[in-house]
């Protein structure tokens, strides 16, 4: 029985592998173009909001850095006087 399984598995032809093919999942009609345009617009607005949020965070961090730099300069000046 074991010898039959070994012979059968050795005789099988190798499977042909299918190459990946680019497939369009939508047809070119006005509705799909409009839907894609809305999706693109949403993505742009979302990215714009994220950039604005990051700019605000950068400005806050810069203000905090300036404040800490002033405190450091004041402490450094006080130590030099002593």
URBELQUI-V775396 format. One line per field, one symbol per residue. phi: phi as a letter, one per 30 degrees, with the letter a starting at -180 (. if undefined). psi: psi as a letter, one per 20 degrees, with the letter a starting at -180 (. if undefined). A space follows every 10 residues. Layout:
# URBELQUI-V775396
phi = ???
psi = ???
This chain:
# URBELQUI-V775396
phi = .ddddddddd dedddddddd bdbdcbcdbd dddddddddd dddddddddd dddddddddd dddddddddd dddddddddd dd
psi = ghhggggghh hpqqqpppqq ppppjqqnrh ghggghgggg gggggghghg ggghgggggg hgghggghgg gggghhhhhh h.
